[in-house]
Amino acid sequence: MFLRAGGALCGLAMTTFPAFAQTAPPIPPGPLTLEQVLALAEPRSESVAIAQFGVRRAEGEQVRARSGRYPQLSAAASYDRALASEFEGVFDTTSSGTGCAPFSLNSQGPIEARVAEIERAIDCGAVGSGFFGGGGTSGDLSDLPFGRKNTWRASLTFSQNLYSGGRLGAQADVANLGQETAGLALTTARAQMLYEVTQAYYDAVLSDRLVAIAAATLEQAGSTLKQTQAGFEAGTQPEFEVLRARVSRDNQSPILIRQRANREVAMFRLKQLLDLPADYTLQLTDALGDESLPPPPVFAERVANVENTLRPEVADGAVTLKIDTPMPERTAVVEAATSVRQREAALRLVEAQKMPSVQFNTSYVRIAYPEGAFPSFDRSNWLVGVSMNVPILTGGRQRGDEAVARAELEQARAQRQQVEELANVDTRSALAELLAARAAWEAMAGTVQQAQRAYQIANVRFTNGVSTQLELSDARVSLQQAEANRTQAARDLQVARARIALLPNLPVTSGTGAAPLRAPQGAPQTPSLPSQPQGGTEIRNAVIQGPQRQVGIQ
């Protein structure tokens, strides 16, 4: 039941709240409820945006990995201008530098004249010049590429992998698992964002309530001082009582100042999560003063399913927690298992590097050697072939890559086991925290009313001269403590409920409660998220803790 209830929260985060890429909705007027604050938080969350960009990057990696399976076609064009060449002058049609006239044979002349012309051309080199540049004879090679001043080429190259030795399949598996990991990281980032915003919201409400309590206590102390001062002036109260009342009033001022400072800090934290300016006037609905204190509506269904299964047994003041509900499937555990599969695919990819690869290639080139600026592309080359690449000696690189991949795989397996163990502890800790928070809040039921009644009686007794200033001050301090403890217990209960509702998708913290566990080095990284704060005790000052109970887990 807990698994089904908690697992639906990811869908809530994805459907109820807009994506980061969308325009952030405007801040509604008036005090904000928790549901409104959560709706405003996600489009303004940098951590969610980072996780979303990680998903986009993983999708790009998938496209890149699949590209090796498909044909590759590329086009190229080039122009070359020869400034100097070793073949310069080979194709000239005149025998420059020899003073020899070009070979010219008169086929109608006598045989003696024709033989003499051949001998003359051979002796002065005119026959060689005519061979390469004879102006259109049958042996003319003047259109060869050697020494051309202008060369134009336009080519098309096509290639297709025929056999990759398993590389392409392993690359696709690594990319697909990377995309799955990025999606899990996005789910975790959304859940952590919702939990942090919920904590900040209730911390801000708690700080505002503590300011109101401190202000009311200061006002009561001021009223007592006025009464005592009037009695002193009338001769019914000694100066000692006046001094005690003034000291009691003055002692409340630092508490009020500190509570106001704490409220500013809590408000700044919430504004930072909502991406609001520091000077923005933020008003919140007081959600901690309800005597019934139902769960927040956004978490009510999931929390109710869990709370109904928690039946604490009280014996000799000790609360024993019996967990009969199945443990939820944690996203962190699924992510660790996915990391193991990704490392296995990476090892297969490294091992595939030892296999040969076969590729089909063909290229078609059109070539032109124009004398002017515009080519005619009257020549062409067309090559078709198959190439095979076989790694024979890599200098130890292959062996090193395999050692690294196997070590990373074993590291991922060890981390998966660690996450599974800590997830079980973290889940039970969250359930125990919920039970303890609910027990503490229920124990405070009626305490505030009793403290208020005691203060009223003490005030009447003091006014009538029956009691002393010390008795009235003790009653006032007890009332202040009871109100603060009740508000603190309400805050802790609501935050514990939010944690239970979001627990399946929250990151798993280490056994010391420090930072969440991170993926192994080189794997797709989960956004480091802040660890869970230990309640709002840093906001509350000068407040004595309420009744304590021991909580055990079976």
C-alpha positions as CSV (number, residue, x, y, z in Angstrom):
1,M,0.0,0.0,0.0
2,F,2.8,2.4,0.9
3,L,4.6,1.5,-2.3
4,R,1.6,2.3,-4.5
5,A,0.8,5.5,-2.6
6,G,4.3,6.8,-2.5
7,G,5.2,5.8,-6.1
8,A,2.4,8.0,-7.5
9,L,4.1,11.2,-6.3
10,C,6.4,11.4,-9.3
11,G,3.3,11.6,-11.5
12,L,2.0,14.4,-9.3
13,A,5.2,16.4,-9.6
14,M,5.2,15.9,-13.4
15,T,1.5,16.7,-14.1
16,T,0.4,19.0,-11.4
17,F,3.4,21.4,-11.6
18,P,4.6,23.0,-14.9
19,A,7.9,22.2,-16.4
20,F,10.9,24.5,-15.9
21,A,11.0,25.4,-19.6
22,Q,7.5,27.0,-19.3
23,T,7.0,30.5,-18.2
24,A,6.8,30.8,-14.4
25,P,3.3,31.7,-13.3
26,P,2.7,35.0,-11.5
27,I,2.5,35.2,-7.7
28,P,-1.2,35.2,-6.7
29,P,-2.2,38.0,-4.3
30,G,-2.9,37.4,-0.6
31,P,-1.4,34.8,1.7
32,L,-0.1,31.7,0.0
33,T,-1.0,28.2,0.9
34,L,1.5,25.3,0.7
35,E,-0.1,24.1,-2.6
36,Q,0.3,27.5,-4.2
37,V,3.9,27.7,-3.1
38,L,4.7,24.2,-4.5
39,A,3.0,25.2,-7.8
40,L,5.3,28.2,-8.0
41,A,8.5,26.5,-7.0
42,E,9.2,24.0,-9.8
43,P,9.3,26.4,-12.7
44,R,11.7,28.5,-10.7
45,S,13.9,25.6,-9.4
46,E,17.4,25.5,-10.7
47,S,18.0,22.0,-9.5
48,V,15.0,20.7,-11.5
49,A,16.3,22.6,-14.5
50,I,19.7,21.1,-14.2
51,A,18.1,17.6,-14.1
52,Q,16.0,18.4,-17.1
53,F,19.0,19.5,-19.1
54,G,20.6,16.2,-18.0
55,V,17.7,14.3,-19.6
56,R,18.1,16.3,-22.8
57,R,21.9,15.6,-22.9
58,A,21.1,11.8,-22.4
59,E,18.7,12.0,-25.3
60,G,21.4,13.5,-27.4
61,E,23.8,10.7,-26.4
62,Q,21.2,8.2,-27.6
63,V,20.9,9.8,-31.0
64,R,24.7,9.9,-31.3
65,A,25.0,6.2,-30.3
66,R,22.4,5.2,-32.9
67,S,24.1,7.2,-35.7
68,G,26.7,4.5,-36.2
69,R,24.2,2.0,-37.4
70,Y,23.1,4.2,-40.3
71,P,24.8,5.1,-43.6
72,Q,27.1,8.2,-43.6
73,L,27.2,10.5,-46.6
74,S,29.2,13.6,-46.9
75,A,30.0,16.2,-49.6
76,A,33.1,18.2,-50.1
77,A,34.4,20.8,-52.5
78,S,37.8,22.3,-52.9
79,Y,39.9,24.7,-55.0
80,D,43.7,24.7,-55.3
81,R,45.9,27.4,-56.9
82,A,49.4,26.3,-57.7
83,L,51.9,29.1,-57.2
84,A,55.0,27.0,-58.1
85,S,55.4,23.4,-59.4
86,E,58.2,21.0,-60.2
87,F,56.3,20.2,-63.4
88,E,56.2,23.8,-64.6
89,G,57.1,24.0,-68.4
90,V,56.7,20.3,-69.1
91,F,53.5,20.9,-71.1
92,D,54.7,24.0,-73.1
93,T,54.2,23.8,-76.9
94,T,57.5,25.6,-77.8
95,S,61.1,24.6,-77.1
96,S,62.0,27.6,-75.1
97,G,65.6,27.9,-74.1
98,T,66.9,25.6,-76.8
99,G,66.5,27.8,-79.9
100,C,65.0,24.8,-81.7
101,A,62.0,25.1,-83.9
102,P,59.1,22.7,-83.2
103,F,59.1,19.4,-85.1
104,S,57.1,19.7,-88.3
105,L,56.9,16.9,-90.8
106,N,55.8,17.4,-94.4
107,S,54.2,14.1,-95.4
108,Q,54.3,15.1,-99.1
109,G,58.0,15.9,-99.2
110,P,60.7,13.6,-100.4
111,I,62.0,10.9,-98.1
112,E,65.3,12.5,-97.7
113,A,63.7,15.7,-96.4
114,R,61.5,13.9,-94.0
115,V,64.4,11.9,-92.5
116,A,66.5,15.1,-92.2
117,E,63.6,16.8,-90.3
118,I,63.3,13.9,-87.9
119,E,67.1,13.9,-87.2
120,R,67.1,17.6,-86.6
121,A,64.2,17.4,-84.2
122,I,65.8,14.6,-82.3
123,D,69.1,16.4,-82.0
124,C,67.7,19.7,-80.6
125,G,65.0,18.1,-78.5
126,A,62.0,19.2,-80.5
127,V,60.6,15.6,-80.6
128,G,60.4,15.4,-76.7
129,S,58.6,18.8,-76.5
130,G,56.2,17.7,-79.2
131,F,55.5,14.5,-77.3
132,F,54.1,16.3,-74.3
133,G,52.9,19.5,-75.9
134,G,52.7,18.9,-79.6
135,G,49.5,20.8,-80.0
136,G,47.0,18.1,-80.4
137,T,48.9,15.1,-81.7
138,S,47.8,11.6,-80.9
139,G,50.4,11.4,-78.1
140,D,49.4,14.7,-76.5
141,L,49.3,14.5,-72.6
142,S,49.0,18.2,-72.0
143,D,45.8,17.7,-70.0
144,L,47.4,15.7,-67.2
145,P,47.1,17.2,-63.7
146,F,50.8,17.7,-63.2
147,G,51.7,21.4,-62.6
148,R,48.2,22.7,-63.2
149,K,47.6,26.2,-61.9
150,N,43.9,25.7,-61.1
151,T,42.4,22.6,-59.7
152,W,38.7,22.1,-58.8
153,R,37.3,19.1,-57.0
154,A,33.7,18.2,-55.9
155,S,33.3,14.9,-54.1
156,L,30.7,12.6,-52.4
157,T,31.8,10.0,-49.8
158,F,29.5,7.2,-48.6
159,S,30.3,4.7,-45.8
160,Q,28.4,2.0,-44.0
161,N,29.4,-0.1,-41.1
162,L,29.1,-3.8,-42.0
163,Y,30.5,-5.3,-38.7
164,S,31.5,-3.6,-35.5
165,G,32.3,-6.5,-33.3
166,G,29.5,-5.5,-30.8
167,R,30.6,-1.8,-30.4
168,L,27.4,-0.3,-31.8
169,G,25.1,-2.4,-29.6
170,A,27.1,-1.7,-26.5
171,Q,27.2,2.0,-27.2
172,A,23.4,2.0,-27.7
173,D,22.9,0.1,-24.4
174,V,25.1,2.6,-22.5
175,A,23.2,5.6,-24.0
176,N,19.8,4.1,-23.3
177,L,20.7,3.3,-19.7
178,G,22.2,6.8,-19.4
179,Q,18.8,8.2,-20.5
180,E,17.1,6.1,-17.9
181,T,19.4,7.3,-15.2
182,A,18.9,10.9,-16.2
183,G,15.1,10.4,-15.9
184,L,15.5,8.9,-12.4
185,A,17.7,11.8,-11.4
186,L,15.0,14.2,-12.6
187,T,12.4,12.4,-10.5
188,T,14.7,12.6,-7.5
189,A,15.4,16.3,-8.1
190,R,11.6,17.0,-8.3
191,A,10.9,15.2,-5.0
192,Q,13.8,16.8,-3.2
193,M,12.6,20.2,-4.5
194,L,9.1,19.6,-3.1
195,Y,10.5,18.4,0.2
196,E,12.8,21.4,0.6
197,V,10.1,23.9,-0.3
198,T,7.7,22.2,2.2
199,Q,10.4,22.5,4.9
200,A,11.1,26.1,4.0
201,Y,7.3,26.9,4.0
202,Y,6.7,25.4,7.5
203,D,9.9,26.9,8.8
204,A,8.7,30.3,7.7
205,V,5.2,29.8,9.2
206,L,6.8,28.5,12.4
207,S,9.1,31.6,12.7
208,D,6.1,33.9,12.1
209,R,4.2,32.1,14.9
210,L,7.2,32.4,17.2
211,V,7.4,36.1,16.5
212,A,3.7,36.5,17.4
213,I,4.2,34.4,20.6
214,A,7.2,36.5,21.6
215,A,5.4,39.8,20.9
216,A,2.4,38.7,22.9
217,T,4.6,37.7,25.8
218,L,6.4,41.0,25.7
219,E,3.0,42.8,25.7
220,Q,1.9,40.7,28.7
221,A,5.1,41.6,30.5
222,G,4.6,45.3,29.7
223,S,1.1,45.2,31.0
224,T,2.3,43.6,34.3
225,L,4.9,46.3,34.6
226,K,2.3,49.0,34.3
227,Q,0.1,47.3,36.9
228,T,3.1,46.9,39.3
229,Q,4.2,50.5,38.7
230,A,0.7,51.7,39.5
231,G,0.6,49.6,42.7
232,F,4.0,51.0,43.7
233,E,2.8,54.6,43.2
234,A,-0.4,53.7,45.2
235,G,1.7,52.2,47.9
236,T,0.4,48.6,47.6
237,Q,3.5,47.2,45.8
238,P,7.1,47.4,47.0
239,E,9.9,48.7,44.7
240,F,11.3,45.2,44.5
241,E,8.2,44.0,42.6
242,V,8.6,46.9,40.2
243,L,12.2,46.1,39.5
244,R,11.4,42.4,39.0
245,A,8.6,43.3,36.5
246,R,10.8,45.6,34.6
247,V,13.6,43.0,34.4
248,S,11.0,40.4,33.2
249,R,9.8,42.8,30.5
250,D,13.3,43.7,29.4
251,N,14.3,40.1,29.1
252,Q,11.6,39.5,26.5
253,S,12.9,42.2,24.2
254,P,16.0,40.2,23.0
255,I,13.9,37.1,22.5
256,L,11.5,39.1,20.2
257,I,14.5,40.6,18.3
258,R,16.0,37.2,17.7
259,Q,12.7,35.7,16.6
260,R,12.3,38.5,14.1
261,A,15.7,37.9,12.7
262,N,15.0,34.2,12.5
263,R,11.8,35.0,10.6
264,E,13.8,37.1,8.1
265,V,16.2,34.2,7.5
266,A,13.4,31.7,7.0
267,M,11.6,34.1,4.6
268,F,14.8,34.6,2.7
269,R,15.2,30.9,2.3
270,L,11.7,30.5,1.0
271,K,12.1,33.4,-1.4
272,Q,15.3,31.9,-2.7
273,L,13.5,28.7,-3.5
274,L,10.8,30.6,-5.2
275,D,13.3,32.9,-7.0
276,L,11.8,36.0,-5.6
277,P,13.7,39.2,-4.7
278,A,14.8,39.7,-1.2
279,D,12.6,42.7,-0.6
280,Y,9.4,41.0,-1.9
281,T,6.7,41.0,0.7
282,L,5.7,37.3,1.1
283,Q,2.6,36.4,3.1
284,L,1.8,32.8,4.1
285,T,-1.3,31.1,5.4
286,D,-0.9,30.0,9.0
287,A,-1.2,26.2,8.6
288,L,0.0,25.2,12.1
289,G,-2.7,26.6,14.3
290,D,-5.4,24.1,13.4
291,E,-6.3,21.9,16.4
292,S,-7.0,18.9,14.2
293,L,-3.9,19.5,12.0
294,P,-4.8,17.4,8.9
295,P,-2.1,16.6,6.5
296,P,-1.4,19.1,3.6
297,P,-4.0,18.4,0.9
298,V,-1.2,17.8,-1.7
299,F,0.1,14.9,0.5
300,A,-3.1,13.9,2.3
301,E,-3.9,10.7,0.3
302,R,-0.4,9.2,0.4
303,V,0.1,10.1,4.1
304,A,-3.3,8.7,5.2
305,N,-2.5,5.3,3.6
306,V,0.7,5.2,5.7
307,E,-0.5,6.6,9.0
308,N,-3.4,4.2,9.0
309,T,-0.9,1.3,9.0
310,L,1.1,2.7,11.9
311,R,-0.3,1.4,15.2
312,P,2.2,2.3,18.0
313,E,2.1,0.2,21.1
314,V,2.7,2.1,24.3
315,A,4.0,0.3,27.3
316,D,5.7,1.9,30.3
317,G,6.0,5.2,28.5
318,A,7.8,3.7,25.5
319,V,6.4,3.7,22.0
320,T,7.2,0.7,19.9
321,L,6.8,1.0,16.2
322,K,5.6,-2.1,14.3
323,I,5.9,-1.8,10.5
324,D,3.6,-4.3,8.8
325,T,3.5,-2.4,5.5
326,P,5.9,-3.4,2.7
327,M,8.9,-1.1,2.2
328,P,8.5,1.2,-0.8
329,E,10.7,0.8,-3.9
330,R,13.2,3.7,-3.7
331,T,14.2,5.6,-6.8
332,A,17.8,5.7,-5.4
333,V,17.9,1.9,-5.4
334,V,16.6,1.7,-9.0
335,E,19.1,4.3,-10.0
336,A,21.9,2.3,-8.4
337,A,20.8,-0.9,-10.2
338,T,20.6,1.0,-13.5
339,S,24.2,2.2,-12.9
340,V,25.3,-1.4,-12.5
341,R,23.7,-2.3,-15.9
342,Q,25.3,0.7,-17.5
343,R,28.7,-0.3,-16.2
344,E,28.1,-3.8,-17.6
345,A,27.3,-2.3,-21.0
346,A,30.5,-0.2,-20.7
347,L,32.5,-3.3,-20.1
348,R,31.0,-5.0,-23.1
349,L,31.9,-1.9,-25.1
350,V,35.5,-2.0,-24.0
351,E,35.8,-5.8,-24.7
352,A,34.4,-5.2,-28.2
353,Q,37.3,-3.0,-29.0
354,K,39.4,-6.2,-29.5
355,M,37.1,-7.3,-32.3
356,P,37.7,-6.4,-36.0
357,S,35.5,-3.9,-37.7
358,V,34.4,-3.9,-41.4
359,Q,33.2,-0.9,-43.3
360,F,32.0,-0.3,-46.9
361,N,33.3,2.9,-48.5
362,T,32.8,4.6,-51.8
363,S,33.7,8.0,-53.1
364,Y,32.9,9.9,-56.3
365,V,34.9,12.9,-57.3
366,R,34.5,15.4,-60.2
367,I,37.7,17.2,-61.2
368,A,38.5,20.2,-63.4
369,Y,41.8,21.9,-64.4
370,P,40.6,25.1,-66.1
371,E,42.9,27.7,-67.5
372,G,40.4,30.4,-66.4
373,A,38.2,30.9,-63.4
374,F,35.3,28.8,-64.2
375,P,35.6,24.9,-64.1
376,S,34.0,22.5,-66.5
377,F,34.5,19.3,-64.4
378,D,35.3,17.1,-67.3
379,R,37.1,14.4,-65.4
380,S,36.0,12.1,-62.6
381,N,37.2,9.5,-60.1
382,W,34.9,6.8,-58.6
383,L,36.3,4.4,-56.0
384,V,34.5,1.5,-54.2
385,G,36.0,-0.6,-51.5
386,V,35.8,-2.5,-48.2
387,S,38.1,-1.8,-45.3
388,M,38.8,-3.9,-42.2
389,N,40.5,-2.7,-39.0
390,V,42.0,-5.3,-36.7
391,P,43.7,-4.1,-33.5
392,I,46.9,-6.2,-33.0
393,L,49.2,-4.3,-30.7
394,T,47.8,-1.4,-28.5
395,G,50.7,-1.0,-26.1
396,G,48.6,-2.1,-23.1
397,R,45.7,0.4,-23.7
398,Q,43.1,-2.3,-24.2
399,R,44.2,-4.2,-21.1
400,G,44.1,-0.9,-19.1
401,D,40.6,0.0,-20.4
402,E,39.3,-3.4,-19.4
403,A,40.8,-3.1,-15.9
404,V,39.2,0.3,-15.4
405,A,35.8,-0.9,-16.7
406,R,35.8,-4.0,-14.4
407,A,36.8,-1.9,-11.4
408,E,34.0,0.6,-12.1
409,L,31.5,-2.3,-12.4
410,E,32.5,-3.8,-9.1
411,Q,32.3,-0.3,-7.5
412,A,28.8,0.2,-8.9
413,R,27.7,-3.2,-7.5
414,A,29.1,-2.4,-4.1
415,Q,27.3,1.0,-4.2
416,R,24.1,-0.7,-5.1
417,Q,24.3,-3.0,-2.1
418,Q,25.1,0.0,0.1
419,V,22.1,2.0,-1.2
420,E,19.8,-1.0,-0.7
421,E,20.8,-1.3,2.9
422,L,20.7,2.4,3.7
423,A,17.4,2.8,1.9
424,N,15.8,0.2,4.3
425,V,17.3,2.1,7.3
426,D,16.2,5.5,5.8
427,T,12.6,4.3,5.2
428,R,12.3,2.9,8.8
429,S,13.8,6.1,10.1
430,A,11.2,8.2,8.3
431,L,8.4,6.0,9.6
432,A,9.7,6.3,13.2
433,E,10.1,10.0,12.8
434,L,6.5,10.3,11.6
435,L,5.3,8.3,14.6
436,A,7.4,10.3,17.1
437,A,6.2,13.6,15.6
438,R,2.6,12.6,15.8
439,A,3.0,11.3,19.3
440,A,4.7,14.6,20.4
441,W,2.0,16.7,18.8
442,E,-0.8,14.6,20.4
443,A,1.0,14.9,23.8
444,M,0.8,18.7,23.5
445,A,-3.0,18.7,23.0
446,G,-4.6,20.8,25.6
447,T,-1.3,22.0,27.0
448,V,-1.7,25.5,25.6
449,Q,-5.2,25.9,26.9
450,Q,-4.1,24.8,30.4
451,A,-1.1,27.1,30.3
452,Q,-3.4,30.0,29.3
453,R,-5.8,29.2,32.1
454,A,-2.9,29.0,34.6
455,Y,-1.6,32.4,33.4
456,Q,-5.1,34.0,33.8
457,I,-5.4,32.6,37.3
458,A,-1.9,33.8,38.2
459,N,-2.7,37.3,36.8
460,V,-5.8,37.6,38.8
461,R,-4.0,36.4,42.0
462,F,-1.2,38.9,41.4
463,T,-3.7,41.8,40.7
464,N,-5.5,41.0,44.0
465,G,-2.2,40.8,45.8
466,V,-2.5,37.1,46.6
467,S,0.6,36.0,44.7
468,T,4.0,37.5,43.8
469,Q,5.5,38.7,40.6
470,L,7.6,35.5,40.5
471,E,4.5,33.3,40.3
472,L,3.1,35.5,37.5
473,S,6.4,35.4,35.6
474,D,6.6,31.6,35.8
475,A,3.1,31.3,34.5
476,R,3.9,33.6,31.6
477,V,7.1,31.6,30.7
478,S,5.2,28.4,30.9
479,L,2.5,29.7,28.5
480,Q,5.2,30.9,26.1
481,Q,6.9,27.6,26.2
482,A,3.7,25.6,25.7
483,E,2.7,27.7,22.7
484,A,6.2,27.4,21.1
485,N,6.3,23.7,21.8
486,R,2.9,23.1,20.3
487,T,3.8,25.1,17.2
488,Q,7.1,23.3,16.8
489,A,5.4,19.9,17.2
490,A,2.9,20.9,14.5
491,R,5.7,21.9,12.2
492,D,7.6,18.7,12.8
493,L,4.5,16.6,12.1
494,Q,3.7,18.3,8.8
495,V,7.3,18.0,7.6
496,A,7.4,14.3,8.6
497,R,4.2,13.7,6.6
498,A,5.7,15.5,3.6
499,R,8.8,13.3,3.9
500,I,6.7,10.1,4.0
501,A,4.7,11.2,1.0
502,L,7.8,12.0,-1.0
503,L,10.0,9.2,0.4
504,P,10.0,6.8,-2.6
505,N,11.6,9.4,-4.8
506,L,13.8,11.2,-2.2
507,P,17.6,10.5,-2.2
508,V,19.0,8.1,0.3
509,T,21.2,9.8,2.9
510,S,24.2,8.1,4.5
511,G,24.0,6.6,7.9
512,T,25.4,9.8,9.5
513,G,22.6,11.9,8.0
514,A,25.1,13.8,5.9
515,A,25.0,14.3,2.1
516,P,23.0,11.9,-0.1
517,L,24.9,9.1,-1.7
518,R,26.3,9.8,-5.1
519,A,26.9,7.7,-8.2
520,P,30.3,6.3,-8.8
521,Q,32.9,8.5,-10.5
522,G,32.4,8.6,-14.2
523,A,28.7,7.5,-14.1
524,P,25.9,10.0,-14.8
525,Q,25.9,12.2,-11.7
526,T,22.8,12.8,-9.5
527,P,22.5,16.6,-8.4
528,S,23.9,16.9,-5.2
529,L,21.1,17.9,-3.0
530,P,21.2,19.3,0.4
531,S,20.7,16.8,3.2
532,Q,17.5,16.8,5.3
533,P,17.6,19.6,8.0
534,Q,17.1,18.3,11.5
535,G,13.8,20.1,12.2
536,G,13.3,23.7,12.9
537,T,15.1,23.8,16.2
538,E,17.5,26.5,14.9
539,I,14.5,28.8,14.5
540,R,13.2,28.2,18.0
541,N,15.0,29.9,20.9
542,A,14.5,29.8,24.7
543,V,11.9,27.0,24.5
544,I,11.9,23.9,26.6
545,Q,11.2,20.6,24.9
546,G,7.9,19.0,25.5
547,P,7.4,15.5,26.9
548,Q,9.9,13.0,25.6
549,R,9.2,9.4,24.6
550,Q,11.4,6.6,23.5
551,V,10.8,5.2,20.0
552,G,11.8,1.7,19.0
553,I,11.5,-0.2,15.8
554,Q,10.6,-3.8,15.4
